[in-house]
Amino acid sequence: MSFRERFSAVILILILSIPASKACEILEILPNPYGDDSREYVKVNCSEPCVLTDFESSFNLTPGTGYIANNATAFYRHYGFMPDHEGIRLSNRGEEVVLICRNRNVSFSWKEMFRDSGVIYFQTDRGWDFRYEDWSTFKPVREKVRGRMIITPASYRLAGDGYVASYTVTKDVFQGNLTFAVDADPVGGIPAEEILLSRKYQVYFLEGPYRNFHYKYAVLSNDRVVITTENWKWDNRGIIVEFTGSKSADLLRELFQYDLKFRSQPSGVSDLKGDYREGKGRWVEFEGSVTLHIMPDSNPIFDFIENSEGFLYISAPYMSFEWFTPDSPLLNAILNASKRGVDVRVMLNDYEKSREVAEFLNTISNVTAKTVRSPEFDELHGKYMVTEGRVLVTSANLNKYGLKLNREIALIIESKKAERFMKDVFERDWERRVEIYPAISLSLLGVALLLGFYFLKRFK
């Protein structure tokens, strides 16, 4: 019998006389804190006396929620309260800890998890998840509003006083007393247009515990809120949502000020992004409830897919099912929706990788996927989902970075009018139906008449 087996047997004998219970849970584990391993801890909840072990040391726990720390003094200095026990030593590379109770053993190992310094593993209804120590904990807000949704390409200008946050900004489409926050190290470097923008406005460059600051929003005076899928350039198929709401505006102001703690110096400057075409755009006014989520603090995307009804349309430039564990929550959510009989359509931009994903999705019952191109826009860039009575608009790409590691925004709109509008937008792009505007129609008519006169003259 190995040492581990003998150790487990001894622990089990010690608890045979403990009465049975219903709940024993490992709630949190911080194995590799920033800078100081003496702060590492395990948080558990027991409804009965139980034993926590990592097969090197063990701790007898009384009923209730408790903390087992590496060093009690270091823990107290950082968190402001004393742990229940000290002396545990956790491996940064991953090991198994086991909570032994009368009628169940609960174990967790982070060997196969995303391992990084500052990562806290925690228990959720879906299983184990993780966050960084210095991530924020913003809660979603919900309120009734009136607003409008604009489909790009469009001609759009932002005027007012307040804050603008974006991954990048490549054109000055602004007017007013505005302060900007942009990512300090976007893929490809800082657009040269941002340097010019910083000569006119106060611009902060952000770099911190998130892979990228990828959100795109504005919050102005009079509680005006703008959420968009676009980096304030309007040549792609994307979405702009405008509404007035005090709760959402307050949350975004708080977010903007919070993230200024991560201000940094910009990375190298890239080439000019260049000018781009603008379209007329389409828009609709709506009235209903909106729920604003700050990601990754609160991620509504998997639940939106899981709880879809009747049909589910998903639009994104690309999609990836790679995750930090062997399980993929995005794929699981789509599979669960399809099993319930939901008609799932997934529309991706026409990239080679997206074509492979679409081919895979088409093997799943009740799921249809395709890639699209259109003369109406340069690329499909907007990230949104539509189901019965609800629309989700987000800045997050559907991969492990957008869904977990980036700072993003997600907005759920509960409105039949918004649903019908976005359903029509999706179906038009899906079927490659091109919107013909009156001015274009007149131009085409003029060309047709000129051609007619030309051929009539030649015929004569």
Buried (B, 14 or more C-beta within 10 A) or exposed (E): EEEEEEBBEEBEEBBEEBEEBEEBBBBBBBBBBBEEBBBBBBBBBBBBBBBBBBBBEBBEBEBEEBBBBBBBEBBBEBEEEEBBBBBBEBBBEBBBBBBBBBEBBBEBBBEEBBBEEBBBBBBEEEEBBBBBBEBBEBEBBBBEBEBBBBBBBBEBEBEBEBBBBBBBBBBEBBEEEBBBBBBBBBEEBBBBBBEEBBEEBEBBBBBBBBBBBBBBBBBBEEBBBBBBBBBBBBBBBBBBBBBBBEBBBEBBBBBBEEBEEBBEEBBEEBEEBEEEEBBBBBBBBBEBBBBBBBBBBBBBBBEBBBBBEEBBBBBBBBBBBEBBEEEBBBBBBBBBBBEEEBBBBBBBBBBEEBBEBBEBBEEBEBBBBBBBEBEBBBBBBBBBBBBEBBBBBBBBBBBBBBBBBBBBBBBBBBBEBBBBBBBBBBBBBBEEEEBEEEEEEEEEEEEEEEEEEEEEEEEE
